[in-house]
Each structure stands twice: as C-alpha cells, then as structure tokens.
C-alpha cells in the first residue's frame, strides 16, 4: 500500500551506527549496532509475553540502572525459547560489543528478531562484530532501520526537531503484533537532556497512546521492546514540548507498522467516542480493529456494518446500549441509535477501497474517547505466515 517516507531525516548528535550482512540472511542486511558517543540516560518497555526472548531477559537487567550506550540487533533469529544457551549468547554479544567499543557490557542492550526456537549463529555474530568501532558512521540510521527488518516491506524512520534537540525513531514490525506495553522493536534516540525520573513515565504515556493502540493480528510477540535513549548533547528542553514531539514520532511509526503489516492493503483507524472511560473506549476500539470479519470486510470493500456492531457488542459491557450507539464509515453514518441508516452503498464501497479507512463508533454514554490503528486481513497474510519458516 502507499508509503511516503519522510522528506527529511535529521539525526541527533552523538549517535553513530552501522548496518551490515554477517550471513544470518543470505545477502540483505541482518546486523546493526547503534552507539552513543557518551553514556545516555535510557528507559525501556518490554513485552509482557510469558515466553520472553533471551534479549528481553538480559535487556531488563542491563537497563535497570537507567543508562545505555549501545544497542546491538540481529534479524532472522529471535533467540527465544533457547534456555540457558540463549541467555549466554545474549550476554556474550553484549560482552563483545562492550569490548569492541570500550564500554561497560552492562551499558549494551541486545535484541534479536525473527524465527523462534533456533540457536543464534554465534560464529557469524562474533565475526561480524569484530572491528565494529571503525565501521560506525554518523547519519546512518536509515540503514539501521533496514537491517532490523524481517517481513517488513520497507524501513520505518522519522525525526522531529524540539528546539535545539532532535528526536529520531526507527522501528520494525509487520506481524505477531498486538502489544500491551510497547511493540515490536522501536528505537528512539535524542540528544536532549532529560531528567532520569521523567523518562519512563513519559515513555509509558506516549506508548499507551500509540504502540499500545495498534494491532495487526492480535498476537503479542515474545520480543517486543521500545527503548528511549537521551545523551544530553543538545542540552535541556521543555518537557511538555518534548513529549509532544515524542508522541509525533511514535504515532508516525505506529501508523507505518500497521500500514506495513503482513499482506496489508489498507490502514484502518477506529475512533470510539462517547464512552464512560478511556479504558472502555480503547477496549471497544480494539475489538473492532481485531475482528477478522471487520478486517476482511474492509479488504473486500464490503460496507457490512453488522460486523462492526457485532464487534462492539462482544465487549459484553451492560452499559453499552444499541439505542445510543452510532456507527460510521468515514463521515457516513450507517447505523444510528439502534436503527440502520439508508446509505449509498456504492459510495461506501468506493470509500472502503481507499488505502486508509476510518470506522467511527459513538457510544453515547460518556465523554471518553480512544483511537486505535489496525489493518485489513488478506490472502497475503495467510501465505506469509503459512510458510514463514519454510
């Protein structure tokens, strides 16, 4: 589906990176290292899946002191469900990066993405990490965004300016995606000076409004992580202004991940208004966005609003009243306060054929609202995942 990369991509001071092929994939980029020339304050959110990957286990421990200086990411292999060996491989990877860059290995976070249940090819990773200090380059994050891809169709990256500071973000993710903390692999870098105590609460607020409000296929990955690094080289910023910029970066990446889901042809935005609470609004929006029947109807340009009211109704929430509920496709009401609305079906089909589709739900029982991003469900998704490891 249509994708327009950012016209400019400014990168924050003091961040160097490399991207290379070390033989995990046949020829495409499969390893990246992102390095801050000074130790950076950091915050992260990790998957809540009960089978977390070894990099998640090690990463939680390493970031506990609130500092990070380097990230190392390999693609095609997730290093998940590999027991003690998986942990040892993640720790060794950090140790190698630390030795190569002359930094504490506890200031290195490891990441792996790809197939579950296969050992990391450590011989290739060891060889690929040798001499990395001389390979690090400024203004190289676009290639890093490419190197972390698995089934992604294109790299995802964006930056915004906040006074003298820059926020840059890169992300990967196309499948096994419904986060309830962060999502996929997302790296946020800034040269702003941020108070340590402010970072994680700010990150959580932004993540809840963006990555936690998106779903491709209802599946929460074993490796999902989002990291924010702030090295302070650009000095202080106004925190409300910075949070607004961080929200802009994360919302863009959220939309791009949903737009680039496996087999996706359409981005779906679900807006729920008139709810009793933000939690209720978000739950209803997720039910609509995750419904296979709603997703396939959008794919087929079928204005079957009955599937939307089904999805809203399966919240089993007794406060939701059909007589107060209105459903819209775009700006067109199709169901209003308990009754169908006579609509131009051909116009609705034409609307649903667009690359971006909006579904609105007005519950009429309160003032809370929520927005969730999703996508359609196609034959391409089935084909991609039916033969993923073969």
C-alpha positions as CSV (number, residue, x, y, z in Angstrom):
1,X,0.0,0.0,0.0
2,X,1.2,3.6,-0.5
3,X,4.1,4.7,1.7
4,X,5.7,8.1,1.6
5,X,9.0,8.3,3.6
6,X,9.8,11.5,5.5
7,X,11.2,14.2,3.3
8,X,14.0,14.9,5.9
9,X,15.5,12.6,8.5
10,X,17.7,14.6,10.9
11,X,19.8,12.6,13.3
12,X,20.6,13.6,16.9
13,X,24.1,14.5,17.9
14,X,26.4,11.8,19.2
15,X,24.7,8.7,17.7
16,X,26.7,6.5,15.4
17,X,25.5,3.3,13.8
18,X,26.4,0.5,11.4
19,X,24.4,-1.9,9.3
20,X,25.9,-5.0,7.6
21,X,25.3,-8.5,6.4
22,X,27.0,-11.1,8.6
23,X,25.5,-14.2,6.9
24,X,22.4,-14.7,9.1
25,X,20.4,-13.8,6.0
26,X,21.6,-14.6,2.5
27,X,22.6,-11.2,1.3
28,X,20.4,-8.5,2.9
29,X,21.4,-6.5,6.0
30,X,21.0,-8.5,9.2
31,X,23.1,-6.9,11.9
32,X,23.1,-3.3,13.3
33,X,24.8,-1.5,16.1
34,X,23.7,1.9,17.4
35,X,26.1,3.7,19.7
36,X,26.0,6.9,21.6
37,X,29.4,8.6,22.0
38,X,28.5,9.4,25.6
39,X,26.6,7.3,28.1
40,X,22.9,8.0,27.6
41,X,20.1,8.0,30.1
42,X,17.6,5.4,29.0
43,X,14.1,4.0,29.6
44,X,12.5,0.9,28.0
45,X,9.3,-1.1,28.0
46,X,9.4,-4.8,27.2
47,X,6.9,-7.4,26.2
48,X,4.6,-9.0,28.8
49,X,4.5,-12.3,26.9
50,X,5.3,-15.1,29.4
51,X,7.9,-16.6,27.0
52,X,10.2,-13.6,26.6
53,X,13.3,-13.9,24.4
54,X,16.7,-14.1,26.0
55,X,17.5,-10.5,24.8
56,X,14.4,-9.2,26.7
57,X,15.6,-11.0,29.9
58,X,19.1,-9.6,29.6
59,X,17.9,-6.2,28.5
60,X,15.7,-5.8,31.5
61,X,18.7,-6.4,33.8
62,X,21.1,-4.2,31.9
63,X,18.8,-1.1,31.7
64,X,17.8,-1.3,35.4
65,X,20.3,1.4,36.3
66,X,18.8,3.8,33.8
67,X,21.8,4.1,31.4
68,X,22.6,2.6,28.0
69,X,25.3,3.4,25.5
70,X,24.9,0.8,22.7
71,X,22.2,-1.3,21.1
72,X,23.0,-4.5,19.1
73,X,20.3,-6.0,16.9
74,X,20.3,-9.1,14.7
75,X,17.4,-10.1,12.4
76,X,16.1,-13.5,11.2
77,X,16.7,-15.2,14.5
78,X,14.7,-14.3,17.6
79,X,16.8,-16.1,20.3
80,X,13.6,-17.2,22.0
81,X,12.9,-20.5,23.9
82,X,16.6,-21.4,23.8
83,X,17.0,-21.8,27.6
84,X,20.4,-21.2,29.2
85,X,22.2,-21.1,25.9
86,X,20.1,-18.3,24.7
87,X,20.9,-16.2,27.7
88,X,24.6,-16.9,27.4
89,X,24.6,-15.9,23.8
90,X,22.8,-12.6,24.5
91,X,25.3,-11.9,27.3
92,X,28.3,-12.8,25.1
93,X,27.0,-10.5,22.4
94,X,26.9,-7.6,24.9
95,X,30.4,-8.5,26.1
96,X,31.8,-8.5,22.6
97,X,30.2,-5.1,21.8
98,X,31.4,-3.7,25.1
99,X,35.0,-4.8,24.4
100,X,35.0,-3.5,20.8
101,X,33.6,-0.1,21.8
102,X,35.5,0.2,25.2
103,X,32.3,0.5,27.2
104,X,30.7,-1.5,30.1
105,X,28.9,-4.5,28.7
106,X,26.0,-3.7,31.1
107,X,25.6,-0.5,29.0
108,X,24.7,-2.6,25.9
109,X,21.2,-3.9,25.2
110,X,20.9,-6.9,22.9
111,X,18.0,-7.5,20.5
112,X,17.1,-10.4,18.2
113,X,14.1,-10.7,15.9
114,X,13.0,-13.5,13.6
115,X,12.3,-17.2,13.9
116,X,11.7,-18.6,17.4
117,X,13.4,-21.8,18.7
118,X,16.7,-21.7,16.8
119,X,20.1,-21.1,18.3
120,X,21.8,-17.8,17.4
121,X,24.6,-18.4,14.8
122,X,27.2,-17.0,17.2
123,X,30.1,-17.7,14.9
124,X,28.7,-15.3,12.4
125,X,27.8,-12.7,15.0
126,X,31.3,-12.9,16.6
127,X,32.9,-12.4,13.2
128,X,30.5,-9.6,12.3
129,X,31.1,-7.7,15.5
130,X,34.9,-7.7,15.1
131,X,36.3,-4.3,14.4
132,X,32.9,-2.5,14.6
133,X,34.3,0.7,16.1
134,X,35.9,1.6,12.8
135,X,32.6,0.9,10.9
136,X,30.3,3.2,13.0
137,X,29.2,6.2,11.0
138,X,27.0,9.3,11.7
139,X,23.8,9.8,9.7
140,X,23.5,6.0,9.2
141,X,20.2,5.3,10.9
142,X,18.2,4.7,7.7
143,X,20.4,1.7,7.0
144,X,19.9,0.6,10.6
145,X,16.2,0.7,10.1
146,X,16.6,-1.6,7.1
147,X,18.9,-4.0,8.9
148,X,16.3,-4.7,11.7
149,X,13.6,-5.7,9.2
150,X,12.2,-9.2,8.9
151,X,9.0,-9.4,6.9
152,X,8.7,-5.6,6.7
153,X,8.3,-4.3,3.2
154,X,10.2,-1.1,3.8
155,X,12.2,0.6,6.6
156,X,10.4,2.9,9.1
157,X,12.1,6.1,10.4
158,X,11.3,9.6,11.3
159,X,12.7,12.6,13.2
160,X,11.4,15.9,14.6
161,X,13.1,19.0,16.0
162,X,12.4,20.2,19.5
163,X,14.3,23.5,19.9
164,X,18.0,22.6,19.5
165,X,17.3,18.9,20.1
166,X,16.3,16.2,17.7
167,X,14.2,13.1,18.3
168,X,14.8,10.2,15.8
169,X,12.9,6.9,15.8
170,X,13.3,3.7,13.8
171,X,11.0,0.7,14.1
172,X,10.4,-2.8,12.7
173,X,7.3,-4.9,12.8
174,X,4.8,-6.4,10.4
175,X,3.4,-9.5,12.1
176,X,2.9,-11.1,15.6
177,X,1.7,-7.7,16.7
178,X,-0.8,-6.7,19.3
179,X,1.2,-5.1,22.1
180,X,0.0,-4.4,25.6
181,X,3.1,-2.5,26.7
182,X,5.2,-1.5,23.7
183,X,5.6,-3.1,20.3
184,X,7.9,-4.9,18.1
185,X,11.4,-3.3,18.1
186,X,11.4,0.5,18.4
187,X,14.5,2.6,19.0
188,X,14.0,6.3,20.0
189,X,17.1,8.5,20.2
190,X,17.5,12.1,21.2
191,X,20.3,14.5,22.1
192,X,18.0,16.3,24.6
193,X,18.9,16.4,28.2
194,X,16.1,14.6,30.1
195,X,15.7,14.0,33.8
196,X,16.0,10.4,34.7
197,X,12.8,10.4,36.7
198,X,10.8,11.8,33.9
199,X,11.8,9.4,31.1
200,X,9.9,6.2,31.8
201,X,6.6,7.8,32.9
202,X,6.8,9.9,29.7
203,X,7.6,6.9,27.6
204,X,4.7,4.9,29.1
205,X,2.2,7.7,28.4
206,X,3.3,8.0,24.8
207,X,3.4,4.2,24.3
208,X,-0.1,3.8,25.7
209,X,-1.4,6.3,23.1
210,X,0.5,4.9,20.2
211,X,2.0,1.4,20.1
212,X,-0.4,0.1,22.7
213,X,-3.2,1.4,20.5
214,X,-2.4,-0.7,17.4
215,X,-2.9,-4.2,16.3
216,X,-2.2,-6.2,13.2
217,X,-3.1,-9.8,14.2
218,X,-3.8,-9.9,18.0
219,X,-0.6,-11.7,18.8
220,X,1.8,-10.2,21.3
221,X,5.4,-11.0,20.4
222,X,8.0,-12.6,22.7
223,X,10.5,-9.9,21.8
224,X,8.6,-6.6,21.8
225,X,10.7,-3.7,23.1
226,X,10.7,0.1,22.9
227,X,13.8,2.0,24.1
228,X,14.4,5.7,24.6
229,X,18.0,6.9,24.8
230,X,18.8,10.6,25.7
231,X,22.5,11.5,25.6
232,X,22.0,15.2,26.5
233,X,24.4,16.7,24.0
234,X,21.9,19.3,22.8
235,X,21.1,20.5,26.4
236,X,17.8,21.0,28.2
237,X,14.3,21.1,26.5
238,X,10.9,21.9,27.8
239,X,9.4,18.6,28.8
240,X,5.8,19.2,27.6
241,X,7.2,20.2,24.2
242,X,9.5,17.2,24.1
243,X,6.7,14.8,25.0
244,X,4.6,16.3,22.2
245,X,7.4,15.6,19.7
246,X,7.9,12.1,21.1
247,X,4.2,11.5,20.6
248,X,4.5,12.7,17.0
249,X,7.4,10.3,16.3
250,X,5.7,7.3,17.9
251,X,2.3,7.9,16.2
252,X,4.0,8.1,12.8
253,X,5.9,4.8,13.5
254,X,2.7,3.2,14.8
255,X,0.8,4.1,11.6
256,X,3.6,2.8,9.5
257,X,3.8,-0.5,11.3
258,X,0.0,-1.0,10.8
259,X,0.2,0.2,7.2
260,X,3.1,-2.3,6.5
261,X,1.6,-5.3,8.2
262,X,1.9,-8.7,6.5
263,X,-0.3,-8.8,3.4
264,X,-1.9,-5.5,4.3
265,X,-3.6,-3.3,1.7
266,X,-5.4,-0.8,3.9
267,X,-4.7,1.1,7.2
268,X,-7.8,1.1,9.4
269,X,-8.3,3.8,12.1
270,X,-11.0,3.1,14.7
271,X,-12.3,6.1,16.7
272,X,-14.5,5.4,19.7
273,X,-16.2,8.4,21.4
274,X,-18.9,8.9,24.0
275,X,-17.5,6.1,26.3
276,X,-17.7,6.1,30.0
277,X,-13.9,5.8,30.4
278,X,-10.8,5.8,28.2
279,X,-10.4,2.1,29.1
280,X,-13.8,1.2,27.8
281,X,-13.3,3.3,24.7
282,X,-10.0,1.5,23.9
283,X,-11.4,-1.9,24.6
284,X,-14.2,-1.4,22.1
285,X,-11.9,0.1,19.5
286,X,-9.6,-2.9,19.8
287,X,-12.5,-5.3,19.4
288,X,-13.4,-3.6,16.2
289,X,-9.9,-3.4,14.9
290,X,-9.1,-7.0,15.7
291,X,-12.3,-8.6,14.3
292,X,-11.3,-10.9,11.4
293,X,-14.8,-10.3,10.0
294,X,-14.4,-6.5,10.1
295,X,-10.9,-6.7,8.7
296,X,-12.0,-8.9,5.8
297,X,-15.0,-6.7,5.1
298,X,-12.7,-3.7,4.7
299,X,-10.4,-5.7,2.5
300,X,-13.3,-6.7,0.2
301,X,-14.8,-3.2,0.2
302,X,-18.0,-4.6,1.8
303,X,-19.9,-2.0,3.8
304,X,-21.1,-4.7,6.2
305,X,-21.7,-2.6,9.3
306,X,-23.3,-5.6,11.0
307,X,-19.8,-6.9,11.7
308,X,-18.9,-3.7,13.4
309,X,-21.9,-3.8,15.8
310,X,-21.1,-7.4,16.5
311,X,-17.6,-6.5,17.5
312,X,-18.8,-3.6,19.7
313,X,-21.4,-5.9,21.3
314,X,-18.9,-8.7,22.2
315,X,-17.5,-6.4,24.8
316,X,-20.3,-7.9,26.9
317,X,-20.5,-4.5,28.6
318,X,-24.0,-3.9,30.0
319,X,-23.6,-0.1,29.9
320,X,-23.4,-0.2,26.1
321,X,-26.9,0.4,24.7
322,X,-27.7,-0.2,21.0
323,X,-30.3,2.6,21.2
324,X,-27.5,5.1,22.0
325,X,-24.9,3.7,19.6
326,X,-23.9,5.2,16.2
327,X,-21.6,3.6,13.6
328,X,-19.8,5.5,10.8
329,X,-17.7,4.5,7.8
330,X,-15.7,7.7,7.2
331,X,-18.2,10.6,7.6
332,X,-21.2,8.5,6.7
333,X,-23.5,7.1,9.4
334,X,-24.6,3.6,8.7
335,X,-26.3,2.7,12.0
336,X,-27.7,5.4,14.3
337,X,-29.2,4.9,17.8
338,X,-30.4,1.4,17.2
339,X,-31.6,1.6,13.6
340,X,-30.0,1.2,10.1
341,X,-29.4,4.3,8.1
342,X,-30.3,4.4,4.4
343,X,-27.0,4.8,2.6
344,X,-25.5,4.9,-0.9
345,X,-23.8,1.5,-0.9
346,X,-21.8,2.2,-4.0
347,X,-20.4,5.3,-2.4
348,X,-19.5,3.3,0.7
349,X,-17.8,0.6,-1.4
350,X,-15.8,3.3,-3.1
351,X,-14.8,4.8,0.3
352,X,-13.7,1.4,1.6
353,X,-11.5,0.9,-1.5
354,X,-9.2,3.7,-0.3
355,X,-5.8,2.9,1.3
356,X,-6.9,4.5,4.5
357,X,-10.3,3.8,6.1
358,X,-11.9,5.2,9.2
359,X,-14.5,3.5,11.3
360,X,-16.3,5.6,14.0
361,X,-18.2,4.4,17.0
362,X,-20.2,6.8,19.2
363,X,-21.5,5.0,22.3
364,X,-23.4,8.0,23.7
365,X,-22.9,7.1,27.4
366,X,-20.0,9.4,28.4
367,X,-17.3,11.8,27.2
368,X,-14.2,9.5,26.9
369,X,-12.6,8.6,23.6
370,X,-9.8,6.4,22.2
371,X,-8.2,5.9,18.8
372,X,-6.8,2.5,17.6
373,X,-4.9,1.7,14.4
374,X,-5.3,-1.7,12.6
375,X,-5.3,-3.1,9.1
376,X,-7.2,-5.4,6.8
377,X,-6.8,-9.2,6.6
378,X,-5.9,-10.6,3.2
379,X,-4.7,-13.8,1.4
380,X,-1.3,-12.3,1.6
381,X,-1.2,-12.6,5.4
382,X,-2.1,-16.2,5.3
383,X,0.5,-17.0,2.6
384,X,3.2,-15.1,4.5
385,X,2.6,-17.0,7.7
386,X,1.7,-20.4,6.4
387,X,5.2,-20.8,5.0
388,X,7.2,-18.5,7.4
389,X,9.9,-21.0,8.4
390,X,9.9,-23.0,5.2
